[in-house]
Amino acid sequence: MANAPPSTLLDEALDGKGAAVFSTSPAAGGRMILVEDCVETSGAFVVHHLLKRCLSPHSSDVVVFLSFAHPFSHYDRILRKMHTAATSSVEQKRRKGWRSRDQGKTSEDVFIALFGEIQKAVELSLSHAGRQHITVVIDDVSLMEVDANGSSNLVLDFLHYCYSLTAQFGCSLITLNHDDVYSNEDRPGLLLKLEYLADVVIKVEPLSTGLASDVHGQLTVSNKGIHEGSGKSRNKVHNFHFRIKDSSVEYFYPGSKT
């Protein structure tokens, strides 16, 4: 059996276990992770990190991947660069060019059909893989809204259905969204509701002090699912910096780099 990859500060912020074991058993239900970034500092590397954890040899995860941002080959190239192959455990759900294939259907009809595909993929994976863990990844919510003709309510309804899979099948849900593409009026309606649903919110932001050659930004991880010995949950916040390298990302506490 392959050894687990070394833990990073990001993994430790996710209970020290990484993305591959968001839930201890299907009966316990899965978790939702929301990654928020901005135009100035992309959070794509966080999604890649979580995908790598899910697809590593020590993980039993099956990934259902819904990409609005890039073709599947894009992620495959990045994962190979990170020494992780996107194997047959990934169910591709690429929806670029929806409207050209779904002429005559309303956006609501298309989203209902899409959720049906995701649910079917989850059920099929569980029937083949027994009690293995399923992770649904959506990249990204803001582009999904474009396909919904700007309807935040339709996107939120769709995400609520996807979120229901965490309780129904013990799945985990990972979503990426861009924090700064919404006006101040729109933000409370969608982003705040997503933050409410999420067990873990990972904010990717530029440095408050401006650009630096050896630091590319900062991460704030708010984990609402930390369980204490008493059985109660508490919210724990981690703050650290990151530097993106050629085939990896380095995470470190502010002031720890000389």
N, C-alpha and C positions, 0 to 999 in steps of 0.2 A: 504493500500500500504506500502511495506517495506521501511524503511529508507535507504538512500544511505550509503555505508560504509564510514568511515572517510577518508578524503583526506590525502595523503602523499606528501612528497616533489617530488616524481616521478610524481604523478598525477598533481601537480601544474605545473611542467615543461611541461606537456602535455596540457597546457591551463587551468589547474586547474579543468579539467572536467573528466580526466581519459579516459580509452580506450573505454568506453561505448558510448561516444558521439563524435567520431572523426569528424563527419560532422553534420551540423545543419539540413540539409534536403537532400533527394536524388538528387534534382536538383543541389545542390551545389557541388556534387562530394565528394568522400571519400578522405582519406589520406593514405599515406604509411609510416609505421614505420619500420626502419631497426635497428635491435639489432646486435651489433658486440661485440664478446668476444674473448678470447684467451684460450689456453690450461691451462694456469696458473690460470685463473679466469673465471669460466663458467657464461654465461649470461642466463642460463635456468630459473633462478628465475624471470627474467624480463618477459619472455614469460608467466610464470605461473601467475604473477601479472596481466598482461594484459588479460589473459584468465579469471581470477577471476572477473575482472571488467566487461568483456563482459557478463559473465554468472550470475552475481549477480541478486537478485530478482528485483532490481529497473531498470534493463536494459532491453531493448526490442531487444537486439542483437540476431541474429542467426549466429552461427559460422560454417564455412566450414573449416575443419581441415585436413591438409595434413602433415602426419608425416613420415619422413624418418629415424628419430632417435630412436623412441621407439614405442611399441604397445600402442594402445589407453588406455589400462588398467593402464599403467604407469601414464598418465596424470590424469586419474580418481582418482587414489589413492592419488596423490598430491593435487588435488582440494578438495577432501574430507578432507584431513588433514588441508587444509586451510578453511574448513567449507563451501565449495562450491561444489555442485554436478554437474557433467557433464551430464546434462539431455538430453532429446531427441532433444533439440535445437542444438545439435552438429551433423553435418553430417560428418561421419568418411570417410576419404580418405587415407587409409593406403596402402603404396606401397612397403613394405618390400618383397623381393623376386620377384621383377618384372620379371627378365629375365627368371625365372623358369616358369612363367605363360604366357610370351609373346615371346616364342621361335619362330624364323622365322621372327620377326618384327625388324625393325631398331629402334635405340634409338629415332630418330626423329618421327617415327610413334607412338611410345609409349607415347612420350610427347604430341603430338597432340591429341591423344585419352584422355590423362589425363586432358588436358585443357578442352576438350569437356565435361568431367564428372563434372569438377568444374563449368563451365558455366551453365550446366544443373541444378546442385544443387542450384546455385544462383537463376536462373530463377524460379525453383520450389519453393524455399523458399519464394521468393517475391510474387509468385502467391497465396501462402497459408497465408502469413503473412502480406499482404498488403504493406504498406510503411515502414515496420520495417527495421532496419539497418542490413546489412550483413557484417561480418568480415571474411576475408580469412586469415588463419594462416598457415605458412609454416615453419616446423622445420625439417631439416635445409638445407640451400642452399649448403653447402660444401658436404654433403652426397648426395644431388641431383646430384651434378656433378659427383660423383662416378657412379651413375646409368646412367649418360649420357656418360660413358666411357671417362671421363676427358674433355669433350667438354664444355668449358666455354661459347662459342657462343650459343650453343644449350640451355644451362641453362638461359642465358641472354634473348634469344628470348622468352623462356617460361615465364620468369618473366615479360617481356614487355607485353605479352598477359594478364597475371594476373593483371598487372598494369592498363591495359585498362579498366578493370571492375570498377575501381574507378570512371572513368568518365561516363561509359556507364550505370552503375546501382547504382552509389553512394556508392559502397562498400568501406571498408577499407581493407588494406593489411598489415599484420605483417610478417616479415621474420627475421630469426636468421641466422647469418653467422659467421664463425670463421676467424678472421682477420689474424692469424699467420700461416695458413696452405698453404698460397700461397707464391711463390718465389717473389722477387722484380720485376721480369719481368712480372709475371702474374697479380700482384695486380692492376696496373692501368686499365687493361682491364675489370675486373669484378667488384671489390669492388668500384672503383671510379665511375663507371656508376650507381651502386646501390645507392651510396651516393648522386649522382646527382638526381636520381628519387625520393628519399625519402624526405618526408616533415619533418620527425623527425628522427635523427640518435642518437641512445643510445649506447655509448661505455662503455663496462664493462672492467675495467683494474685493475691490482694489485696496491697496494700502491707504490708510487715511493720511499718511505722510507723503503720498505721491509715489512715483515710479522708483524702483531700485533694481540694480543689475542682478543681485543675487536672491531677491525675493519677488515673486510674481503676484502675490495677493494673500488674502487671509480667509480662513474658514471659521465659521461659527456653527457648531453642531449643537442643536437643542434636542435632547433625548428625553421624551416624556415617559419612556417605558422602562426606566431603571427600577428594578425591584429590590427593596431592602429586605432584611431578615424578617421583619414583621409582616411581610406579605404586601405592604403598601408600595405604591409607585411614587416616584418623585421625578421632577424635571431637573436634569443636569445639563449644564452648558459648558462646552469646551471651546476654547479659542486658540488657534495656532496658525502659523504661516505655512506657505507652500512654495516650492520651486519646481517648475516643470522641466524635466530633462528629456533627452532624446527618446528613451523607452521606459521611463518611470517618472514618478513624482516623489519629491522629498518633502516630508512634513516635519515641522519643528516649532518649538515654542518661541515667542518673541524674545529677542535678546540672547538666544542660545547659540546663534551663529556669530562667529568672530570674523 
